[in-house]
Amino acid sequence: MKPYQPDVLPLIGLDYKRLLPLVGAANGELARYDGLLQGIPNPSIMLSPLTNEESVLSSRIEGTQVTVDEVLEQEAGIIKEGEKAKDIQEVINYRKALLASSTYLVDRPITLFFVRELHKILLGGVRGEDKSPGEFRTEQNWIGKYGCTLEQASFVPPNPLQLMDHLEAWQRYMESDDLDPVLQTAIVHAQFELIHPFKDGNGRIGRLLIPLFLYNKRRLSHPMFYLSSYLEMNREEYYACLQNISKEGDWDGWIAFFLNAVAEQARSNNEKVKRIMALYETMKERLHDITRSQYIVHILDAIFDRPIFVTTDFVDRSGIHKPTAMRFLKQLKDAGVLLELRPGRGRQAAILCFSELLNIAEGKKVFE
């Protein structure tokens, strides 16, 4: 099989009669979601459940088997071992890359250097660390069943000798303004996946770039729109639509899939964000009734940011004097706001859980 030759961007000959209604729907739902984002005073804290979920689900598309609560438990000290621990570290790296990119992009564009830095974070200290983290590939790679040869591959990315030309053209396209930023995001994501510039981690980096590009194009006030929940639920169609670009040149089918994904995910995120915001306001009143404290926002921000935590970590992150913080935690545990996952023994601190938030994040009751 010959290496794939990427199409020149911007694309010509798209079926706009088919796509423009979908563009309108995707933009409308995304604008409603961003309206909610703009009304949140501390989105990085209040929406940390969405960030954790994205990290888990984008990694799951690539084969990891781990849940949000398992990641949080590991960070709190309920240690998993073996393959589970490796999966968890990959998820943690994904979240690190997401958070680092949010800071970086405040006043900078997306560049190839930036993409390489994200890749370095993503693969640092995990199973892909032997696959040149932060470096574009210099060898021909291919995709197919395990152990298949180049001739048996289902997809062969571009020749490494032409890789930088394709990547530089991709970066120039990102810097330009196409017909619509959401439609352009669909093309940016697919072209990156088809160029397949790294030895490993291409899918995760490509999905990381979706909210970052929308933020860069001012379609989001914060780079916190995550698509992996929809893509994971529709994984076969996701891969089939990407493959149909390389096999049949079917960009219209891919873009239609992506625009529908944005509209669906924005609607789903809207509902989840509303539930998180309502919980925050409800808990503000409840904590006031329980603790009668001036530190309610400190407590809330700490347990929303890290809903499974070791008590000593809560003291550090909340900034509340230790005896006072421990009294608050006991009051919240006695009131049923926090569950004890592991009791404190000797020098080993207790691990507590804010179950109501986790149940919203997971979309089901994880903790009773």
MOTAZI-V532629 format. One record per backbone hydrogen bond with DSSP energy under -0.5 kcal/mol. NH is the residue of the N-H (numbers start at 1). CO is the residue of the C=O. Records with the same first field share a line. If there is no record, write none. Layout:
NH->CO, CO
//
This chain:
4->156
6->4
16->14
18->15
19->15
20->16
22->18
23->19
24->20
25->21
26->22
27->23
28->24
29->25
30->26
31->27
32->28
33->29
34->30
35->31
36->32
37->33
38->34
39->35, 36
40->37
41->39
43->40
45->42
46->42
47->43
48->45
50->47
51->47
52->48
53->49
54->50
55->51
56->52
57->53
58->54
59->55
60->56
61->57
62->58, 59
63->60
64->59
71->67
72->68
73->69
74->70
75->71
76->72
77->73, 74
78->73
79->77
84->81
85->81
86->82
87->83
88->84
89->85
90->86
91->87
92->88
93->89
94->90
95->91
96->92
97->93
98->94
99->95
100->96
101->97
102->98
103->99
104->100
105->101
106->103
107->104
111->109
115->111
116->112
117->113
118->114
119->115
120->116
121->117
122->118
123->119
124->120, 121
126->123
129->126
131->128
135->132
137->197
143->155
148->145
153->149, 150
154->143
155->143
157->155
158->194
162->159
163->160
166->162
167->163
168->164
169->165
170->166
171->167
172->168
173->169
174->170
175->171
176->172, 173
178->176
184->180
185->181
186->182
187->183
188->184
189->185
190->186
191->187
192->188
193->189
194->190
195->191
196->192
205->201
206->202
207->203
208->204
209->205
210->207
211->207
212->208
213->209
214->210
215->211
216->212
217->213
218->215
219->214
220->214
224->222
226->224
230->227
231->227
232->228
233->229
234->230
235->232
238->234
239->235
240->236
241->237
242->238
243->239
244->240
245->241, 242
246->242
247->243
248->244
249->244, 245
250->244
251->249
254->250
255->251
256->252
257->253
258->254
259->255
260->256
261->257
262->258
263->259
264->260
265->261
266->262
267->263
268->264
269->265
270->266
271->267
272->268
273->269
274->270
275->271
276->272
277->273
278->274
279->275
280->276
281->277
282->278
283->279
284->280
285->281
286->282
287->283
288->284
289->285
290->286
291->287
292->287, 288
296->293
299->295
300->296
301->297
302->298
303->299
304->300
305->301
306->302
309->352
311->350
313->310
314->310
315->311
316->312
317->313
318->314
319->315
320->315
325->321
326->322
327->323
328->324
329->325
330->326
331->327
332->328
333->329
334->330
335->331
336->333
337->332
338->332
339->353
341->339, 351
342->351
345->348
348->345
349->347
351->342
352->309
353->339
354->307
355->353
357->354
358->354
359->355
360->356
361->357
362->358
363->359
364->359
366->364
//
